[in-house]
Structures are given as C-alpha cells and as structure tokens.
C-alpha cells in the first residue's frame, strides 16, 4: 500500500479532521490518489499521526458522504471511482483554493478585473516556468 502523505498542523485554525478531508479530497482530485487505491485503516492513520482514531473516522465518514471514498466492510477504504467527474473535481478544488485569494482581494479593495488579470499573469508565468524546466 502506497503511504498516504498528510501534513497536519494541530496549531492551525482548521480542525485536524478537516485537514484530512481537504488533503485527501485534493489528492484524489489531482490524481495523486487513484481510484481503487486503498487508504490506511483508521487505526493505522491515527497511530502514524498520534491522533484519536475517532478523528480519522470522522474524516473518512465525511469523505464517504462526499463520494470521495468508498467503504468496503472488513476491508480498507478505497478512493471511489467517479468516472467523468475529474474536471469537475479539479475545478472544485481550485475554487476552494481561490476562496482565500478572493477574500484577500476584497479586503484589499482590489477590483475584480485587476484581481483576475493578476491571476492570469501568475498562471501564465507558472506555466512558462514549468515549460522552461522541461526543456
């Protein structure tokens, strides 16, 4: 079983179970976690991170409700196979990531057009940088 990489911060303002949900959802949407891939058991993940197993259980239950994970009685959870939802899942993750930027733009009084232009420029620069790395 491929290890599940989670970066959990107990001092963040976000509950640990929510950090697990967000990171597993992102990894599934980005393809890091593949459909059918098994996740560590609740006890194994809790033990690896020094968590209460109920914290992991709550996160797994939320991911099940969202359709990200599938439960198999007596077996580990697996990443759910959701054919045709890849683009929608990725766009939803991007929207979640951009919510913070939207709030910052609003608080800074930056007009939507200028914020969108800044995002486009940063995205363009990142894509150009990546293409330079591969050549």
N, C-alpha and C positions, 0 to 999 in steps of 0.2 A: 504494500500500500504506500503510495506517494504521500509524504508528510504534508499536513495542512499548515501553511505558513500564515500565522496570525500575529499581528503586532498590537498587543493590548496594553493600554495605559490606564492603570487604576486611578490616576490623578486627573485624568481628563474629565471634562464636564459631561461626557457621554457614558451611560452605564455600560459595563463590560458586555452584558448580553447583547446590547445594541451594536457594540463594536464588532462582535462576532457576526451578527446578522448582516451588517453592512459589508464587512470584508468578504464573507462567503458569497453574498449576492454579487458583489463586484467581480470576484474571481470567476464565478460561474458565467457571468455576462461577457467577460473578456476572453473566455476560453482557457484560462489557466486551469480551472476545474472542468473536466469533460463530462458530458452526460454518461451516467452509469458508473462514474468513479465513486468509490467508497470513501466515506469520511470516517475519521476516528470515532470510536464509541464515545458516549457521553463521559464515561469514567476515564477513559484514556486521555481525552482532550482536557478534562478538568484536572487530572493529575499532572499533565505536562505543563499546565499554566498555573498550578496552585489555586484552582478555582473550586467553588462549591459545585458539585455535579448538577444541582438544580439550575444554576446559571446557564450551563451549556444546554441542559434540557429545554429551558425556556427559549433559548436562541434557536435550537433545532426545530422546536414546535412552531415558532414564528416563520421560519424558512419553509416548513411544510405547508403552512397556511398560504404562503405566497406562491407555492408551486415550484420553489427552487430546489427543494429536496423531496425525495420520496422515501417513505418508511417501508421497511421490509421486516415483518415480525420475526424476531430472533436473529436478525442479521443487521449489519451496519446500515445507516442511512446512505443513500446514494444521491448524486446530483441527478435531478429529474431530466428526462429527455423532453424538450419542449420544441418540437420541430416548427420552423417558421417564425420563432419568436426572437431570434438572435438580434436582429436590427432593433426591434422594439426594446429588448432588454438593455442593449448598449446605449440607446438614446435615453432611456430612463435613468441609467447610471450617470450619464453625462449631465442630465438635468439636475440630479441630486447634487453633483459636484459644483454645478454652476449656481446653485441657490445661494451659496455663501458669497460668491462674486456679485450676484445681483443685489444682495443686501448691502454689500460694501459700496457698490456704485451708487445706490440710492442714498446711503448715509453720507457719502462724499459729495452728493449733489451732481454727479456726472450724468449728463443727458444720455438716454438710451442709444441714440445714434453713435455717440462718441464711444460708449462702452462696447457696442457691437463692433465698431471699427477697430478698437483696441484688441478685442478677442480675435478678430480675423487676422490682424497683424501678428499677434503672438502665435496663433495656429500656423500661419504661413511660415514664420521664422522657425518654428519647431520642425515643420515638415522639411524645410530646406536643410536644416542642420542634420536631420536624420538621413537625408539623401546623400549629403556630403560624407557621412560616416560609412555608408555602404559602398561608396565608390573609391 
